[in-house]
Amino acid sequence: MTESHVAVVAFPFSSHAGSLFSLARAMSSLAPSSHFSFLSTKHSLASLNSTLHLLSNVSLVPISDGVTSPHVPSHVEAIELFLKSFKDSLRESLKAAELAQGCKVSCIVSDLFVWLTADVADEMAVKWVPVRTGAPLDLYARLHADFIREVVGVGDEDTRSYSTFLALHDD
């Protein structure tokens, strides 16, 4: 009998899904009586499924990538299309996951890049746990972005000037 049903929602670009899938697998091995539905795009899931072993309490659930035309979008367009359709697609995929498991989702864990998950979790009256999958240095840079902009400036010219300054004063 399933104790709980946790939906894990991944941002399907770059290495986000792989990092979050590793977390989902670890959680699933620590909570064998819970079920984990891992949601990402078909393309993202296919890359995970071919290289990673699934545990019996983990299922892969596709979510729409938002692409509706045969035109292959650029990377930026693909992200925009995904985010534009995300909330509706997430709702549909969560319903499919609940039907497949025969129980309601009790918690949603998601990559911070899909912050819109918080709205859907609120609608469903379930807990939302945002996860940051990036490296610590990336988080540090984001937290200190204003200071970095103040010191380095903004734009290519400022960055080149700062790099030249560092090169000249490197001892």
Residue pairs with C-beta under 8 A, 6 or more apart in sequence:
1 33
2 33
2 34
2 35
2 57
2 101
2 102
2 103
3 31
3 33
3 34
4 31
4 34
4 35
4 106
4 107
5 34
5 35
5 36
5 37
5 97
5 98
5 101
5 103
5 104
5 105
5 106
6 27
6 31
6 34
6 35
6 36
6 37
6 105
6 106
6 107
6 108
6 109
7 36
7 37
7 39
7 61
7 94
7 97
7 105
7 107
7 108
7 109
8 20
8 21
8 23
8 24
8 27
8 36
8 37
8 38
8 39
8 108
8 109
8 110
9 39
9 40
9 63
9 90
9 108
9 109
9 110
9 111
9 114
9 117
10 16
10 17
10 20
10 21
10 38
10 39
10 40
10 44
10 110
10 111
10 114
11 17
11 20
11 40
11 111
11 113
11 114
11 133
12 40
12 41
12 43
12 44
12 63
12 65
12 82
13 44
13 75
13 78
13 79
13 82
13 113
15 133
16 111
16 113
16 133
17 40
17 44
17 45
17 47
17 48
18 47
18 48
19 133
20 38
20 109
20 111
20 131
20 133
21 38
21 48
21 52
23 109
23 131
24 36
24 38
24 58
24 109
25 52
25 55
25 58
27 34
27 36
27 109
28 34
28 36
28 55
28 57
28 58
29 55
31 57
32 57
33 57
34 57
35 57
35 58
35 59
35 101
35 103
36 57
36 58
36 59
37 58
37 59
37 61
37 94
37 97
37 100
37 101
37 105
38 45
38 48
38 58
38 59
38 60
38 61
39 61
39 62
39 63
39 90
39 93
39 94
39 97
40 48
40 60
40 62
40 63
41 62
41 63
41 64
41 65
41 82
42 62
42 65
43 65
45 60
45 62
48 60
49 60
54 60
59 97
59 100
59 101
61 93
61 96
61 97
61 100
62 93
63 86
63 89
63 90
63 92
63 93
64 82
64 85
64 89
64 92
64 93
65 78
65 81
65 82
66 78
66 81
66 82
66 83
66 84
66 85
66 86
66 89
67 73
67 78
67 81
68 81
73 80
73 81
83 114
83 116
86 114
86 116
87 116
87 119
87 120
90 114
90 116
90 117
90 120
91 120
91 123
94 105
94 108
94 120
94 124
97 105
98 104
98 105
105 124
105 126
106 126
106 127
107 126
107 127
107 128
107 129
108 117
108 120
108 121
108 124
108 126
108 127
108 128
108 129
109 128
109 129
109 130
109 131
110 117
110 128
110 129
110 130
110 131
111 130
111 131
111 132
111 133
112 130
112 131
112 132
112 133
115 130
117 128
117 130
118 128
118 130
121 127
121 128
122 128
132 139
141 148
151 162
152 158
152 159
152 162
153 159
153 161
153 162
